[in-house]
Amino acid sequence: MRDWADFTSEELDGGAVRIAFSGPLTVSTIGIADNRLRAIEAAVTEVDLSQISDIDTVGAWTVWRLARDHDAVITGTNDKADRLIAALKGASGTADIHPRRQAFMRRVPENIGSLVTSWGHGMVGITGFLGALIITIGDVIRQPSRLRTTAIIRQLELVGISALGIVGLMSFLVGIVIAQQGAVQLAQFGAEMLTINLTGRISMRELGVLMTAIMVAGRSGSAFAAQIGTMKLTEEVDAMRTIGVSPMEALVLPRIVAAVIMMPLLGFYAALMAIVGGATISAFTLGIPFMTFLTRIQEVVPIHDVWVGLVKAPFFGLIIAMTGCYQGMQVKANAEEVGLKTTMAVVQAIFMVIVLDAFFAVFFSEVGWG
């Protein structure tokens, strides 16, 4: 038996057309035939249903709409088709197919108000989440046996060890770009040797930890949100609460501890790889020997630049992990929310990292580490 809907058209005298349907006219089979029907421009005078094997409301609506639009007669119907078409003839609606768009002066303030309100709810939510995290840390400090060391070690591997390849490659290439572009500009003043100062200080102080934070946000922050969000969706988090296991201790705290520990290490590693990248390109394009570049770095990069990067890194890790875990815990309804919250986690984490980096830049300048 045919498992799709089809029709044939027979041209009558005067250019009119007779449509004869065959096969099942159901919601799962009518799609292709419906698209072809909508493309018919000739006048239809008769719609024949004598060859159909089944019909449902969608198929009856397709037939009735065709007959209505062309002022055609429907023939060859069975009892089921008669009942469905008769029910549809009495159906009518007065609502617009598309909702009316509100006026500009009302739409814009309303959207801005909704956005500000959502920001307010988000600030309240993240504050409550931070409070719950602080309480959890206090409980673990009082009872160290509750700390899940195995989970922390696993997250240390996922956040740090597994990221060494991509972070190192990215930082190496960024170091090449900084050294190459810096040398081009400094060459105008005959100061190509200052490329070493530029590469070393900007890598240790800013780009090493900042680029690492962005990479970790896109890699680990999204993973935190997706993992916890999926667990919320499958009610695993509720099951943990039911058996007396705190999701904050089992899921959130290990991820945050891992991110806070690994960010300084990854940031320092990224800065070193950026310097190696700068030394590599300088050896080929500037004639500065590789080891000379590295030796000079030790002379021109002050130690407080290293500390600036190391001090910022744990705060970046905390922001990234908190945002990812918080957004994951907000998943409630369906699988679409997992993707939405994962995206929000990455965007918010990167935004907050850049804002925090700007704050640290001002702060360190004020304390004399500028």
C-alpha positions as CSV (number, residue, x, y, z in Angstrom):
1,M,0.0,0.0,0.0
2,R,1.3,3.4,-0.9
3,D,2.5,5.3,2.2
4,W,2.5,8.8,0.9
5,A,-0.1,11.2,-0.4
6,D,-0.2,12.0,-4.1
7,F,-2.6,13.4,-6.7
8,T,-3.1,13.6,-10.4
9,S,-4.5,16.5,-12.4
10,E,-6.7,16.1,-15.4
11,E,-7.2,19.0,-17.7
12,L,-10.9,19.6,-18.6
13,D,-12.5,21.7,-21.3
14,G,-12.0,25.4,-20.9
15,G,-8.7,25.0,-19.1
16,A,-10.2,23.8,-15.8
17,V,-8.5,21.0,-13.8
18,R,-9.8,18.0,-12.0
19,I,-7.7,16.8,-9.0
20,A,-7.8,13.2,-8.0
21,F,-6.1,12.2,-4.7
22,S,-4.6,8.8,-3.9
23,G,-2.9,7.2,-0.9
24,P,-3.3,8.3,2.7
25,L,-4.1,12.0,3.3
26,T,-2.6,12.3,6.8
27,V,-0.4,14.7,8.7
28,S,2.7,12.6,8.1
29,T,2.1,12.0,4.4
30,I,0.5,15.2,3.0
31,G,3.6,17.5,3.1
32,I,5.0,17.1,-0.5
33,A,1.5,17.0,-2.0
34,D,0.5,20.1,-0.2
35,N,3.5,22.1,-1.5
36,R,2.5,21.0,-5.1
37,L,-1.1,21.9,-4.5
38,R,-0.2,25.5,-3.5
39,A,1.7,25.9,-6.8
40,I,-1.4,25.2,-8.9
41,E,-2.5,28.3,-10.7
42,A,-5.2,26.8,-13.0
43,A,-8.9,26.8,-11.9
44,V,-9.8,23.5,-10.1
45,T,-13.5,22.5,-10.6
46,E,-13.5,19.0,-9.0
47,V,-11.6,17.3,-6.2
48,D,-11.9,13.5,-6.3
49,L,-11.2,11.5,-3.1
50,S,-12.4,8.1,-4.3
51,Q,-8.8,6.6,-4.4
52,I,-7.6,7.7,-0.9
53,S,-6.8,5.0,1.7
54,D,-7.0,7.1,4.8
55,I,-7.7,10.7,5.9
56,D,-7.3,12.7,9.0
57,T,-8.0,16.3,10.0
58,V,-5.0,17.7,8.3
59,G,-5.8,15.9,5.1
60,A,-9.4,17.0,5.2
61,W,-8.3,20.6,5.8
62,T,-6.0,20.4,2.8
63,V,-8.9,19.1,0.6
64,W,-11.4,21.6,2.0
65,R,-9.0,24.6,1.5
66,L,-8.3,23.6,-2.1
67,A,-12.0,23.3,-2.8
68,R,-12.8,26.6,-1.1
69,D,-10.1,28.6,-2.8
70,H,-11.1,27.3,-6.2
71,D,-14.8,27.0,-5.7
72,A,-14.6,23.3,-6.6
73,V,-16.8,20.4,-5.7
74,I,-15.6,17.4,-3.6
75,T,-16.5,14.0,-4.9
76,G,-15.8,10.3,-4.0
77,T,-15.8,10.9,-0.2
78,N,-16.4,8.2,2.4
79,D,-18.1,8.6,5.7
80,K,-14.9,9.6,7.6
81,A,-14.0,12.2,5.0
82,D,-17.6,13.6,5.0
83,R,-17.5,14.0,8.8
84,L,-14.1,15.7,8.9
85,I,-14.9,18.1,6.0
86,A,-18.3,18.9,7.5
87,A,-16.7,19.8,10.8
88,L,-14.1,22.0,9.1
89,K,-16.7,23.8,7.1
90,G,-18.1,25.2,10.3
91,A,-14.7,26.2,11.7
92,S,-13.7,29.9,11.4
93,G,-11.3,32.2,13.1
94,T,-11.0,36.0,13.2
95,A,-7.5,36.3,14.8
96,D,-4.6,37.6,12.8
97,I,-2.2,34.9,11.5
98,H,0.7,37.0,12.7
99,P,0.5,38.9,16.0
100,R,0.4,42.7,15.6
101,R,3.6,44.4,16.3
102,Q,3.4,47.0,19.0
103,A,4.2,50.7,18.3
104,F,7.8,51.7,18.5
105,M,7.4,54.0,21.5
106,R,5.8,51.1,23.5
107,R,7.9,48.2,22.2
108,V,11.3,49.7,22.9
109,P,10.7,50.7,26.5
110,E,9.0,47.4,27.2
111,N,11.9,45.4,25.8
112,I,14.4,47.5,27.8
113,G,12.4,47.0,30.9
114,S,12.3,43.3,30.4
115,L,16.0,43.3,29.9
116,V,16.7,45.3,33.0
117,T,14.4,43.1,35.0
118,S,16.1,39.9,33.8
119,W,19.5,41.5,34.8
120,G,18.1,42.2,38.3
121,H,16.8,38.6,38.6
122,G,20.2,37.3,37.4
123,M,22.1,39.4,40.0
124,V,19.8,38.1,42.8
125,G,20.2,34.5,41.6
126,I,24.0,34.7,41.3
127,T,24.3,36.3,44.7
128,G,22.2,33.5,46.2
129,F,24.4,31.0,44.4
130,L,27.5,32.6,45.8
131,G,26.0,32.5,49.3
132,A,25.2,28.8,48.9
133,L,28.8,28.2,47.7
134,I,30.3,30.0,50.7
135,I,28.1,28.0,53.1
136,T,29.3,24.8,51.3
137,I,32.9,25.8,51.6
138,G,32.3,26.5,55.3
139,D,30.8,23.1,55.8
140,V,33.7,21.4,54.1
141,I,36.2,23.3,56.1
142,R,34.5,22.1,59.3
143,Q,34.3,18.5,58.0
144,P,37.2,18.0,55.6
145,S,36.1,14.4,55.0
146,R,33.2,15.8,52.9
147,L,35.6,17.2,50.3
148,R,35.4,15.0,47.2
149,T,39.1,14.7,46.3
150,T,38.5,12.2,43.5
151,A,36.0,14.5,41.8
152,I,38.5,17.4,42.2
153,I,41.4,15.5,40.6
154,R,39.1,14.5,37.7
155,Q,38.2,18.1,37.1
156,L,41.8,19.2,37.4
157,E,42.6,16.8,34.6
158,L,39.7,18.1,32.5
159,V,40.2,21.8,33.1
160,G,44.0,21.8,33.1
161,I,45.8,18.8,31.7
162,S,43.5,18.3,28.7
163,A,43.7,22.0,27.8
164,L,47.5,22.2,27.6
165,G,47.5,21.4,23.9
166,I,45.0,24.0,22.7
167,V,46.1,26.7,25.2
168,G,49.8,26.2,24.3
169,L,49.1,26.3,20.5
170,M,46.9,29.4,20.8
171,S,49.4,31.2,23.0
172,F,52.3,30.3,20.7
173,L,50.6,31.7,17.7
174,V,49.5,34.9,19.6
175,G,53.1,35.4,20.7
176,I,54.2,35.2,17.0
177,V,51.6,37.8,16.0
178,I,52.6,40.2,18.9
179,A,56.3,39.9,18.0
180,Q,55.7,40.3,14.3
181,Q,53.4,43.2,14.4
182,G,55.3,44.9,17.2
183,A,58.5,44.6,15.2
184,V,56.9,46.2,12.2
185,Q,55.9,49.2,14.2
186,L,59.0,49.5,16.2
187,A,61.2,49.3,13.1
188,Q,60.0,52.7,12.1
189,F,61.9,54.1,15.1
190,G,64.9,51.7,14.8
191,A,63.9,50.0,18.1
192,E,63.4,46.4,16.9
193,M,65.1,45.1,20.1
194,L,62.2,46.5,22.1
195,T,60.1,43.8,20.6
196,I,61.4,41.6,23.4
197,N,60.1,44.0,26.0
198,L,56.7,44.2,24.3
199,T,56.3,40.5,23.9
200,G,57.5,39.6,27.4
201,R,55.5,42.2,29.4
202,I,52.2,41.9,27.5
203,S,52.4,38.1,27.6
204,M,53.2,37.9,31.3
205,R,50.9,40.7,32.5
206,E,47.8,40.5,30.3
207,L,47.5,38.3,27.2
208,G,48.7,35.1,28.8
209,V,46.1,34.9,31.5
210,L,43.4,36.7,29.5
211,M,43.5,34.5,26.5
212,T,43.7,31.5,28.7
213,A,40.5,32.7,30.6
214,I,38.7,33.1,27.3
215,M,39.7,29.6,26.2
216,V,38.8,28.0,29.5
217,A,35.4,29.8,29.4
218,G,34.6,28.5,26.0
219,R,36.0,25.0,26.8
220,S,35.3,24.2,30.5
221,G,32.7,26.8,31.3
222,S,30.4,25.5,28.6
223,A,31.1,22.0,29.7
224,F,30.1,22.8,33.3
225,A,26.8,24.3,32.1
226,A,26.0,21.5,29.7
227,Q,26.9,18.7,32.2
228,I,25.0,20.1,35.1
229,G,22.1,21.3,32.9
230,T,21.7,17.8,31.5
231,M,21.7,16.4,35.0
232,K,19.0,18.8,35.9
233,L,17.0,17.9,32.9
234,T,17.2,14.1,33.7
235,E,16.4,14.8,37.3
236,E,19.7,13.5,38.5
237,V,20.2,16.6,40.7
238,D,16.8,16.1,42.3
239,A,17.7,12.4,42.9
240,M,21.0,13.5,44.6
241,R,19.0,15.8,47.0
242,T,16.6,12.9,47.7
243,I,19.3,10.6,48.9
244,G,20.9,13.3,50.9
245,V,23.8,14.3,48.6
246,S,24.4,18.1,48.2
247,P,24.7,19.1,44.6
248,M,26.9,22.0,45.6
249,E,29.4,19.6,47.3
250,A,29.3,16.9,44.6
251,L,29.0,19.0,41.4
252,V,29.8,22.6,41.9
253,L,32.6,22.8,44.5
254,P,35.0,20.3,42.7
255,R,34.6,22.3,39.4
256,I,35.2,25.6,41.1
257,V,38.2,24.3,43.1
258,A,39.7,22.9,39.9
259,A,39.2,26.1,37.9
260,V,40.7,28.3,40.6
261,I,43.8,26.0,41.0
262,M,44.4,25.5,37.3
263,M,43.9,29.0,36.0
264,P,47.2,30.4,37.4
265,L,49.1,27.4,36.1
266,L,47.5,27.6,32.7
267,G,48.0,31.3,32.6
268,F,51.7,31.1,33.4
269,Y,52.1,28.3,30.9
270,A,50.3,30.3,28.2
271,A,52.6,33.3,28.9
272,L,55.7,31.2,28.5
273,M,54.4,29.7,25.2
274,A,53.6,33.2,23.9
275,I,57.2,34.2,24.7
276,V,58.5,31.1,22.9
277,G,56.4,32.0,19.9
278,G,57.8,35.5,19.9
279,A,61.4,34.2,20.2
280,T,60.8,31.8,17.4
281,I,59.5,34.4,14.9
282,S,62.2,36.9,16.0
283,A,64.9,34.4,15.3
284,F,63.7,34.1,11.7
285,T,62.6,37.7,10.9
286,L,64.6,40.0,13.2
287,G,67.9,38.1,13.5
288,I,67.6,37.9,17.3
289,P,68.9,34.5,18.4
290,F,66.4,32.3,20.2
291,M,68.3,32.0,23.4
292,T,69.2,35.7,23.4
293,F,65.5,36.6,23.2
294,L,64.8,34.3,26.2
295,T,67.7,35.7,28.2
296,R,66.7,39.2,27.6
297,I,63.2,38.5,28.8
298,Q,64.5,37.8,32.3
299,E,66.1,41.3,32.3
300,V,63.3,43.4,30.9
301,V,60.2,41.8,32.5
302,P,59.9,42.9,36.1
303,I,58.8,40.3,38.6
304,H,55.6,42.2,39.5
305,D,54.4,41.7,36.0
306,V,54.5,38.0,36.7
307,W,52.6,38.5,39.9
308,V,50.0,40.6,38.2
309,G,49.1,37.7,35.9
310,L,49.2,35.2,38.7
311,V,47.0,37.2,41.1
312,K,44.3,37.8,38.4
313,A,44.1,34.2,37.3
314,P,42.3,32.6,40.3
315,F,39.6,35.3,40.2
316,F,39.1,34.6,36.5
317,G,38.8,30.8,37.2
318,L,36.3,31.5,40.0
319,I,34.1,33.7,37.7
320,I,34.2,31.1,34.8
321,A,33.4,28.1,37.0
322,M,30.7,29.9,39.0
323,T,29.0,31.2,35.8
324,G,29.0,27.8,34.2
325,C,27.7,26.0,37.2
326,Y,25.1,28.6,37.9
327,Q,23.7,28.5,34.4
328,G,23.7,24.8,34.4
329,M,21.6,24.8,37.6
330,Q,19.1,27.1,36.0
331,V,18.0,24.5,33.4
332,K,14.4,23.6,34.0
333,A,12.1,22.8,31.1
334,N,13.6,21.2,28.0
335,A,16.7,20.3,26.0
336,E,16.7,23.6,24.3
337,E,17.5,25.3,27.6
338,V,20.7,23.3,27.9
339,G,22.0,24.9,24.7
340,L,20.7,28.4,25.7
341,K,22.2,28.3,29.2
342,T,25.5,26.9,27.8
343,T,25.7,29.9,25.5
344,M,24.8,32.3,28.2
345,A,27.5,30.8,30.5
346,V,30.2,31.4,27.9
347,V,29.1,34.9,27.0
348,Q,28.6,36.0,30.6
349,A,31.9,34.5,31.7
350,I,34.0,36.2,29.0
351,F,32.2,39.5,29.6
352,M,32.9,39.3,33.4
353,V,36.5,38.3,32.8
354,I,37.1,41.3,30.6
355,V,35.3,43.6,33.1
356,L,37.4,42.2,36.0
357,D,40.6,42.5,33.9
358,A,39.8,46.2,33.4
359,F,39.3,46.6,37.2
360,F,42.6,44.9,37.9
361,A,44.4,47.1,35.4
362,V,43.2,50.3,37.2
363,F,43.9,48.7,40.6
364,F,47.5,47.7,39.9
365,S,48.2,51.1,38.3
366,E,47.0,52.8,41.5
367,V,49.2,50.5,43.7
368,G,52.3,51.3,41.6
369,W,52.4,48.1,39.5
370,G,51.3,49.8,36.3
